[in-house]
Amino acid sequence: MDLTDLVASAEQLVAEIDGARAGASPRVERSIKHILHVGQSLLCKTGARGGQDTKASILMGSRRVDLPDIASKIGDTDTIGESDMDIPALLKVEREEAILDLLEETK
């Protein structure tokens, strides 16, 4: 199989995919720059309604942070009652774990 056959095969596959999607939703192709431009225009339109939260979501999303996962984890901590939480003990454990992790990394 040479390059011409490979290109012809690829074009045939694209035609088959497009034909299968003819009854479904249309195929939309956008560049990353176009998506960024549209996103920023929507951000400008929202104005003060979601300013800081929206900017934070865009920043975290651009760093590939799983926002729904973080939101569910935060939601899980909201269900813990304040009487169930021993904050000084929790901080002590976290500090000790951080020190142990640093010691392990330096070995």
DRENBA-441550 format. One record per residue: residue number from 1; x, y, z of N, C-alpha, C in turn. Coordinates in steps of 0.05 Angstrom, whole numbers, always signed. Layout:
// DRENBA-441550
+------+--------+--------+--------+--------+--------+--------+--------+--------+--------+
! paza !    npx !    npy !    npz !   capx !   capy !   capz !    cpx !    cpy !    cpz !
+------+--------+--------+--------+--------+--------+--------+--------+--------+--------+
!  NUM !      X !      Y !      Z !      X !      Y !      Z !      X !      Y !      Z !
...
+------+--------+--------+--------+--------+--------+--------+--------+--------+--------+
END
This chain:
// DRENBA-441550
+------+--------+--------+--------+--------+--------+--------+--------+--------+--------+
! paza !    npx !    npy !    npz !   capx !   capy !   capz !    cpx !    cpy !    cpz !
+------+--------+--------+--------+--------+--------+--------+--------+--------+--------+
!    1 !    +17 !    -24 !     +0 !     +0 !     +0 !     +0 !    +18 !    +25 !     +0 !
!    2 !    +14 !    +42 !    -20 !    +30 !    +66 !    -21 !    +14 !    +90 !    -11 !
!    3 !    +26 !   +113 !    -12 !    +13 !   +137 !     -1 !    -13 !   +144 !    -15 !
!    4 !    -14 !   +140 !    -41 !    -38 !   +146 !    -56 !    -61 !   +128 !    -47 !
!    5 !    -56 !   +102 !    -43 !    -76 !    +84 !    -33 !    -86 !    +91 !     -5 !
!    6 !    -67 !    +99 !    +11 !    -73 !   +107 !    +39 !    -91 !   +132 !    +39 !
!    7 !    -85 !   +152 !    +23 !   -101 !   +176 !    +21 !   -129 !   +169 !    +10 !
!    8 !   -131 !   +152 !    -10 !   -157 !   +145 !    -21 !   -173 !   +130 !     +0 !
!    9 !   -160 !   +113 !    +15 !   -174 !    +98 !    +37 !   -184 !   +117 !    +58 !
!   10 !   -168 !   +136 !    +65 !   -176 !   +156 !    +86 !   -200 !   +172 !    +76 !
!   11 !   -199 !   +181 !    +51 !   -221 !   +197 !    +40 !   -247 !   +180 !    +39 !
!   12 !   -244 !   +155 !    +33 !   -267 !   +137 !    +32 !   -279 !   +134 !    +60 !
!   13 !   -262 !   +131 !    +80 !   -272 !   +129 !   +108 !   -286 !   +155 !   +117 !
!   14 !   -275 !   +178 !   +109 !   -288 !   +203 !   +116 !   -315 !   +205 !   +103 !
!   15 !   -316 !   +197 !    +78 !   -342 !   +198 !    +63 !   -362 !   +180 !    +76 !
!   16 !   -354 !   +156 !    +85 !   -372 !   +138 !    +98 !   -382 !   +149 !   +125 !
!   17 !   -364 !   +162 !   +140 !   -371 !   +174 !   +165 !   -391 !   +196 !   +161 !
!   18 !   -385 !   +214 !   +141 !   -403 !   +236 !   +135 !   -430 !   +226 !   +126 !
!   19 !   -430 !   +205 !   +110 !   -455 !   +193 !   +100 !   -472 !   +181 !   +123 !
!   20 !   -458 !   +169 !   +142 !   -472 !   +157 !   +165 !   -484 !   +179 !   +183 !
!   21 !   -471 !   +202 !   +183 !   -480 !   +224 !   +200 !   -500 !   +242 !   +187 !
!   22 !   -507 !   +236 !   +162 !   -525 !   +253 !   +147 !   -552 !   +256 !   +161 !
!   23 !   -561 !   +234 !   +173 !   -587 !   +236 !   +187 !   -584 !   +246 !   +216 !
!   24 !   -559 !   +246 !   +226 !   -554 !   +255 !   +253 !   -548 !   +284 !   +253 !
!   25 !   -536 !   +293 !   +275 !   -529 !   +322 !   +277 !   -506 !   +328 !   +258 !
!   26 !   -505 !   +353 !   +248 !   -485 !   +360 !   +229 !   -457 !   +360 !   +241 !
!   27 !   -437 !   +355 !   +225 !   -409 !   +355 !   +234 !   -399 !   +384 !   +234 !
!   28 !   -388 !   +392 !   +257 !   -379 !   +420 !   +260 !   -349 !   +419 !   +266 !
!   29 !   -334 !   +435 !   +251 !   -306 !   +436 !   +256 !   -298 !   +465 !   +264 !
!   30 !   -285 !   +467 !   +286 !   -277 !   +493 !   +296 !   -247 !   +492 !   +304 !
!   31 !   -233 !   +514 !   +300 !   -205 !   +515 !   +308 !   -204 !   +522 !   +338 !
!   32 !   -182 !   +517 !   +350 !   -178 !   +524 !   +379 !   -180 !   +554 !   +382 !
!   33 !   -169 !   +569 !   +363 !   -170 !   +599 !   +365 !   -199 !   +608 !   +364 !
!   34 !   -216 !   +596 !   +347 !   -244 !   +604 !   +345 !   -259 !   +598 !   +371 !
!   35 !   -254 !   +574 !   +382 !   -267 !   +567 !   +407 !   -258 !   +586 !   +429 !
!   36 !   -233 !   +593 !   +431 !   -223 !   +612 !   +451 !   -236 !   +639 !   +447 !
!   37 !   -238 !   +648 !   +422 !   -251 !   +674 !   +417 !   -280 !   +675 !   +425 !
!   38 !   -294 !   +654 !   +418 !   -323 !   +652 !   +426 !   -326 !   +651 !   +456 !
!   39 !   -308 !   +635 !   +469 !   -309 !   +633 !   +498 !   -304 !   +660 !   +512 !
!   40 !   -284 !   +675 !   +502 !   -278 !   +700 !   +514 !   -300 !   +721 !   +509 !
!   41 !   -313 !   +719 !   +485 !   -336 !   +737 !   +480 !   -359 !   +731 !   +499 !
!   42 !   -364 !   +705 !   +505 !   -384 !   +698 !   +524 !   -377 !   +707 !   +552 !
!   43 !   -351 !   +706 !   +558 !   -342 !   +715 !   +584 !   -347 !   +745 !   +588 !
!   44 !   -342 !   +760 !   +566 !   -347 !   +789 !   +567 !   -376 !   +795 !   +570 !
!   45 !   -393 !   +779 !   +558 !   -422 !   +784 !   +560 !   -433 !   +778 !   +588 !
!   46 !   -421 !   +759 !   +602 !   -431 !   +752 !   +629 !   -425 !   +774 !   +649 !
!   47 !   -403 !   +789 !   +644 !   -396 !   +811 !   +661 !   -392 !   +803 !   +690 !
!   48 !   -406 !   +818 !   +707 !   -403 !   +814 !   +736 !   -418 !   +790 !   +746 !
!   49 !   -436 !   +778 !   +730 !   -452 !   +756 !   +740 !   -435 !   +732 !   +748 !
!   50 !   -414 !   +726 !   +733 !   -398 !   +703 !   +740 !   -369 !   +708 !   +736 !
!   51 !   -360 !   +732 !   +739 !   -333 !   +740 !   +733 !   -311 !   +723 !   +744 !
!   52 !   -308 !   +723 !   +770 !   -285 !   +709 !   +782 !   -289 !   +679 !   +780 !
!   53 !   -313 !   +669 !   +784 !   -318 !   +640 !   +782 !   -313 !   +630 !   +753 !
!   54 !   -321 !   +646 !   +734 !   -317 !   +638 !   +706 !   -288 !   +638 !   +699 !
!   55 !   -273 !   +659 !   +707 !   -245 !   +660 !   +702 !   -230 !   +637 !   +715 !
!   56 !   -238 !   +630 !   +739 !   -225 !   +608 !   +754 !   -231 !   +582 !   +739 !
!   57 !   -255 !   +578 !   +730 !   -262 !   +553 !   +715 !   -247 !   +551 !   +689 !
!   58 !   -243 !   +573 !   +675 !   -228 !   +572 !   +650 !   -199 !   +566 !   +656 !
!   59 !   -188 !   +578 !   +677 !   -160 !   +573 !   +684 !   -156 !   +543 !   +692 !
!   60 !   -173 !   +534 !   +709 !   -170 !   +506 !   +719 !   -175 !   +486 !   +696 !
!   61 !   -194 !   +492 !   +679 !   -199 !   +475 !   +656 !   -176 !   +474 !   +636 !
!   62 !   -163 !   +497 !   +633 !   -140 !   +497 !   +614 !   -116 !   +482 !   +625 !
!   63 !   -116 !   +477 !   +651 !    -95 !   +461 !   +664 !   -103 !   +432 !   +667 !
!   64 !   -125 !   +425 !   +654 !   -136 !   +397 !   +654 !   -142 !   +387 !   +681 !
!   65 !   -153 !   +405 !   +698 !   -162 !   +398 !   +725 !   -191 !   +388 !   +722 !
!   66 !   -197 !   +365 !   +734 !   -223 !   +353 !   +732 !   -242 !   +368 !   +752 !
!   67 !   -255 !   +389 !   +742 !   -272 !   +406 !   +759 !   -295 !   +391 !   +771 !
!   68 !   -310 !   +375 !   +756 !   -332 !   +360 !   +769 !   -323 !   +342 !   +792 !
!   69 !   -299 !   +330 !   +789 !   -289 !   +313 !   +810 !   -283 !   +329 !   +835 !
!   70 !   -271 !   +352 !   +831 !   -264 !   +370 !   +854 !   -290 !   +379 !   +867 !
!   71 !   -310 !   +387 !   +851 !   -335 !   +396 !   +862 !   -349 !   +375 !   +879 !
!   72 !   -347 !   +349 !   +869 !   -360 !   +328 !   +885 !   -345 !   +323 !   +910 !
!   73 !   -318 !   +326 !   +910 !   -302 !   +322 !   +934 !   -309 !   +344 !   +955 !
!   74 !   -312 !   +369 !   +945 !   -319 !   +391 !   +962 !   -347 !   +386 !   +974 !
!   75 !   -365 !   +377 !   +957 !   -392 !   +371 !   +966 !   -392 !   +350 !   +988 !
!   76 !   -374 !   +330 !   +985 !   -372 !   +309 !  +1006 !   -363 !   +320 !  +1032 !
!   77 !   -345 !   +340 !  +1032 !   -336 !   +351 !  +1057 !   -357 !   +369 !  +1070 !
!   78 !   -375 !   +379 !  +1054 !   -397 !   +396 !  +1065 !   -415 !   +379 !  +1083 !
!   79 !   -417 !   +353 !  +1079 !   -435 !   +337 !  +1094 !   -424 !   +330 !  +1122 !
!   80 !   -398 !   +335 !  +1126 !   -386 !   +329 !  +1152 !   -394 !   +351 !  +1172 !
!   81 !   -404 !   +343 !  +1194 !   -412 !   +363 !  +1214 !   -387 !   +374 !  +1228 !
!   82 !   -390 !   +398 !  +1238 !   -367 !   +411 !  +1251 !   -359 !   +396 !  +1277 !
!   83 !   -378 !   +383 !  +1290 !   -372 !   +369 !  +1314 !   -356 !   +343 !  +1308 !
!   84 !   -358 !   +333 !  +1283 !   -343 !   +310 !  +1275 !   -314 !   +316 !  +1267 !
!   85 !   -308 !   +341 !  +1263 !   -282 !   +349 !  +1254 !   -264 !   +359 !  +1276 !
!   86 !   -240 !   +346 !  +1279 !   -220 !   +355 !  +1298 !   -198 !   +368 !  +1281 !
!   87 !   -201 !   +394 !  +1277 !   -183 !   +408 !  +1258 !   -154 !   +408 !  +1268 !
!   88 !   -148 !   +413 !  +1293 !   -120 !   +412 !  +1301 !   -107 !   +384 !  +1296 !
!   89 !   -122 !   +363 !  +1301 !   -111 !   +336 !  +1297 !   -108 !   +331 !  +1267 !
!   90 !   -127 !   +340 !  +1251 !   -125 !   +337 !  +1222 !   -100 !   +352 !  +1211 !
!   91 !    -96 !   +376 !  +1220 !    -73 !   +392 !  +1211 !    -47 !   +378 !  +1220 !
!   92 !    -46 !   +367 !  +1244 !    -22 !   +353 !  +1253 !    -16 !   +329 !  +1236 !
!   93 !    -36 !   +314 !  +1229 !    -32 !   +290 !  +1212 !    -23 !   +299 !  +1184 !
!   94 !    -35 !   +319 !  +1173 !    -27 !   +329 !  +1147 !     +2 !   +339 !  +1147 !
!   95 !    +10 !   +353 !  +1168 !    +37 !   +363 !  +1171 !    +57 !   +340 !  +1172 !
!   96 !    +50 !   +320 !  +1188 !    +68 !   +296 !  +1191 !    +71 !   +281 !  +1165 !
!   97 !    +49 !   +279 !  +1150 !    +50 !   +265 !  +1125 !    +67 !   +280 !  +1105 !
!   98 !    +65 !   +307 !  +1105 !    +81 !   +323 !  +1087 !   +110 !   +320 !  +1093 !
!   99 !   +117 !   +320 !  +1119 !   +145 !   +317 !  +1127 !   +155 !   +289 !  +1118 !
!  100 !   +139 !   +268 !  +1123 !   +147 !   +241 !  +1115 !   +151 !   +239 !  +1085 !
!  101 !   +133 !   +252 !  +1070 !   +135 !   +252 !  +1041 !   +161 !   +265 !  +1031 !
!  102 !   +168 !   +287 !  +1044 !   +193 !   +301 !  +1037 !   +217 !   +284 !  +1044 !
!  103 !   +216 !   +270 !  +1066 !   +238 !   +253 !  +1074 !   +241 !   +230 !  +1054 !
!  104 !   +219 !   +219 !  +1044 !   +220 !   +197 !  +1025 !   +231 !   +207 !   +998 !
!  105 !   +224 !   +232 !   +990 !   +233 !   +242 !   +965 !   +263 !   +247 !   +965 !
!  106 !   +275 !   +255 !   +989 !   +303 !   +261 !   +990 !   +321 !   +236 !   +992 !
!  107 !   +309 !   +213 !   +996 !   +325 !   +188 !   +998 !   +334 !   +179 !   +971 !
+------+--------+--------+--------+--------+--------+--------+--------+--------+--------+
END
